[in-house]
Amino acid sequence: MIYLDYAATTPICSEAMQVYEHTSTNIFGNANSLHDYGSRSNEVLEACRAELGKLFNGKKNGIFFTSGGTESNFLAIKSLIEAHHHKGNHLITTEVEHSSVLNVFRQLELEGFNVTYLTVNQHGQIDLEQLKSEITSNTILASIQHANSEIGTVQPLAKIGALLKEHHVLFHSDCIQTFGKIPIDVQKFNLDSISISSHKIYGPKGVGAVYIHPGVEWRAQYPHSTHENGFRPGTINVPGIASFVAAAQISCRNIDNDIDHFATLRQSLISELHGLNRTVEVIGHPQDQLQHIVAIIIEGIEGQYTMLECNRFGIAISTGSACKVGMQEPSKTMLAIGKSKEEAKQYVRLSFGKYTTISDINKFISVLDKLDQQFQKNS
């Protein structure tokens, strides 16, 4: 089976697995316990907090470990908004956020908040002038993703952060698709908060983190919680966290090499796609783009059919966010960038990982060629 769905999830790497096994076996105490087993676990936990912060230029005491990306987005946004509600009730996000972010803002609208959903251009980027025009004296927070998981377009966080800082608006970013893939510097980008996840970077599932700058006030969503400085309840998953941080260190250390690898794969794929008889459109930004995500629209063939046929031939691709499986609605990102519902339903996503080869790309192209021939016979 050829796996081309790394944007959905990744296999745990051997180094992270070894750390998980060692920590589970030897450092299994509850980090909140006062005995030596607990103290040892707490030492590991705090070391992990410090090491993770170094990877995005954050401060150790601003890191809170969670159960994953969805919880990270929920807690980061809600904790910040409730602490600063007295300043206003206007919030800003985009039309193309991950469902874990959009669902929070839809709930906040029901609670009386006024939410602006920024539009994007044909490449998936926001307009900085629109963002500036939407900021009011009541705007308390903007949550703008670092990169889109469906098409891989990267938002200009440094410019966005400078603008929001100038207007004293809190800035949160969903960095789940970008952490370990491209450099992140929370200070350079003027980020008050980010969300990241372990299973996107060859770490274990069920682990993530929120960063909130220590100088920014937040309000606990679980009253009287004693874990993670009151940020969330539950016994802390020290083995998972240690494994997550090990995977993060490896991914961040290899960013430049991985980008080169993905760019080579991307160039090969796009070149081969242009050689097919059927029209295939590559979606995304020409420069500000995650190299490992390739979104395409195959003219005349529904994406779900393409995905299922690829699976029949032993290739795993995606029709978008794994969180949308079973839903027949067209991709919201495709619609937001101006595609019709019919075009949006023809969209599929390939995403590469460190184990992806040129041979995998060639096999995918051969399957597409077979699909095209099959459609020509039936037409």
Order of alpha helices (4+ residues) and beta strands (2+ residues): beta-alpha-alpha-beta-alpha-beta-alpha-beta-alpha-beta-alpha-beta-beta-beta-alpha-alpha-beta-beta-alpha-beta-alpha-alpha-beta-alpha
